[in-house]
């Protein structure tokens, strides 16, 4: 194996974190900002790219950093190594309510494709790269643009899903239609495209966007019930507007408007 063999345990229900046990000289790489806690004896190091074999040498490191710019992530990742003789543990937390999904890349022939902000951490040696969309429609309207992340190697990786996670195993030719923002990731054999919803009433009044994702088997698809973009839009809609006034404050109806809207705070 080129990736380090790591043991792990996932704790919690709504706000999960993953605890990774490292043998001596084993390591794990993670997105900046996902670190939660670690035992004494763990050494933290900021690196370009993902630190995999694909990033060896100066040119490889530059290309690895460039890949991360294209996916909208930071230039750097953080690596954690066990530098002592005994086992040590390091933990990483979910960025918002949801589930942490362990992905054993050996079960998916060494490759898993996921949305750009789903990756949480992985065993040292797993390559975190980019997957370009080969279809213009998917790139323009697929919700994730032309670029998704791909996780390659023979180790463990961990991705995060918002809300509740659904795992769908698609048979050859079986089709699953999903809201574009609800996709977490899928295996490399899944054919991914977008479809126009169609119908004037659906388009104008449906409130579900103009397109949905079409995923065709064979393969495995992971779907989330609460994508971060949906959560953020709801929070923004309910947040106080400029000047510190929330919706209804200073309006003609005032508190009565809040009461009719289901908010009984005056």
N, C-alpha and C positions, 0 to 999 in steps of 0.2 A: 504494500500500500504506500502511496505517496503522501496521503494525508495522515495526520496523527489520529490514533484511535482514542476516542474520549468517551467517558461515562458521564451520564447526565441524569438529572431529576427535575421535573417541572412542578412548581408549587403554585397554589392558588386556584381561583376559579375565574372571577371577572378581570382582575388585574394580576396576571401571572408573571412569574419570573423563572428563568431556567438556571439551575445550579450545575456547573460543569466541574467534574473531578479530573484533575490533571496528574498524570504520573510524572516522575522526574524528567525534565527536558521537553515535556509535551507543551503544546501551545494552542491558543484559540485566537481568532481574529474577530473583531466586532466593529459595528458602526460607532462612530463618535457619539457620545451621549447616551448609549445604552447600558453602560457599566453601572452596577448596583453595589457590590461589595466583593472583597476577596480576602483570603487568608494571608497571614504573614508568610513570606517566601515566594510570593507571586511578583514577577517583574513586569512592569508595564512599559511598552515601547511604541512610539508613534512611527508608522511606516507609510511609504508611498504605496498606492495600490493595495493589493490583498496579500502580498508576501508569498504567493504561490510560486511554483517553478516557472510559470508563464511570465513572472515579473523578475526573473533573475537577471543580473547585469544592469548596467546603467540605462541602456535603451529600454529594457523591459520594464524598469521602474517608471520611466517617463511615460511609456505607453499605458502602463497600469493606472497612473494618475490621470492620464487623458481620458481613459474609459470612464473614470468616476465623474469627471466634469460633464461628459455627455449624458450620464444618467441623472445629473442634477445633484450629486452627492459631493461631500467634501473631498479635497485632494488626498486626504489622509485617512488611514484606518488605524485602529489601535490593536496591538498584539499583546497577549498576556502569556507569560511563560512561567512554568514551575522550575525554579532554580535550586531547590533544595532536594534532599534525598527521599523524603516521604511524599505521600499524596497531599495535594493542596486543592482548594476549591475556589472558584470565581463565579460570580452570578451576574446575570444580565436581565433587565426588566423590560416589560412591554411599554411602548410609548403611550398607549391609551387603552381603554377597556377592550378585551378581546381574548384570543387564544394564541399560544405559541405552538407552532407545528414543527415537530422534528421531521426532517427529510433525510433519509438514508439514501445517498446518491447511488450506492451499489444496487439498490432495488430498481432504479430507473435508468440503468445503463449509463450512469455517469453524467447525466445532465438533467436539470430542472429549470424551467423558465418561469419567472415571477415578475410581478409589477415592481416598479423602480424602488418604492419605499417599503417593500415587504421584508427585505433581508434584515436579520437581527444579528446573528453571529454564526461562526462555522469553525470546524477544526482547522488548525493550521495546515495548509497545503491545498485546501479547496479554492478553486479559482472563481472569483466574482467578476464576471465580464458583462458584455452587452450583447443583446440579441436584436438585430435590426429587422424591422418589418419589411417583407418583400412585396407587400401589397399597398398601393397608395390609399385605398379606402380605409384599411385598417390604421394606417399611419395618421391620416387626417381626422378620422372620426372614432377611432377605437378607444379613446379615453386615456391611453398611455402614450400616444404619439408613435413615432417611428421606432422608439427604443424601449426595450424591456431588459431586465437583468437576466443573466443565465448563470447558474451555479453548476460548476463542473468539477469532477474529481471522484474520489472513492471514499469520502469521509462523510461525517454528519454535518448538516446545516440546519439552521433554525430560522423560520420565517414567522411573521406576525400577521394575524387576521383580526379585523375589527368585528366586535360583536360575537356572534356564533358562527362556527365554521361548519361547512358541509363538504364532505368528500364524495365525489361522484366517479364511479368507474364506468367508462363508456365502452361499449362493445363496438366492433368494426361497423362503421356506417351510422351509428347512433348519434343523434344530434341533441345538444343541450343549448338553449338560448338563455343568456344571462345579461343583466345590466352591466354595461362596460366597466363601471367602477367597482363592481362586486367580485371581480376576478382576483384571486390571490396568485395562482400559478397553475401550471399544467405540465405534463410530461412532453417530451420532444416529439412524440408521434401524433399528438393531437393537432388537428387542422383548425387554425384560428382565423376567423374572418368576421366582418361586421355586416349587418343587414339593416336596411331601411325599414322602419316600423310600418309605414304606409298608411294611407287613409287620411283625409283632411281632418276629421274629428280627432283621430289619434294624434296627429301631428300638432294641431293647434291647441287642443284642450286636454290631451292625455296626461300632461305633466310628467312624463317618463322619458323625455328626451326624444331625439329623432332616430336613434340607432340602438340596437342591442348587439351583443357579441354572439356569434354562432360558433360553437365548439363541436367538432365532429371527431368521433373515436376512430380507432381504438386509443385508449389512454386513460389517465387519471386527471381529474380537474378538482381544484380546491376553490371553494366559493365562500365569501364572507358576507354576513348580513348587515354590517355597518361599516362601509368604507369611510376613511377619514374625511374625504371631501364632503360626504353627506352629513357627518357629524359637525364639521366646521360650519357648513352653511346653516344648520339649525341653530347653532350657538350664535352665529353672527346675526341671524334674523331676530333672535330674542335679546341680543345685547343692547344696552342703552346707546342711543345715537349721540351725535356730537352735542356738546353742551351738558351731558350728563342726564338727559331726559330719555326715559325708555318710551316704548310704544304706548301711546295713549296719554302720556304726561303732557300737559299744556294744550291738549286737544279740546274740542268742543264738548265731547262726551266725558273726557277725563276718566275718573274712576268707574263710571258706569260702563264705559267702553271696555275696560279691563274685565269687569264682571261679566259682560256679555261674551267676552272672548275666553272665559273659563278661568280668569285670574281674579281671585277675590281679594287681592291686596289693594287697599286704598292708600 
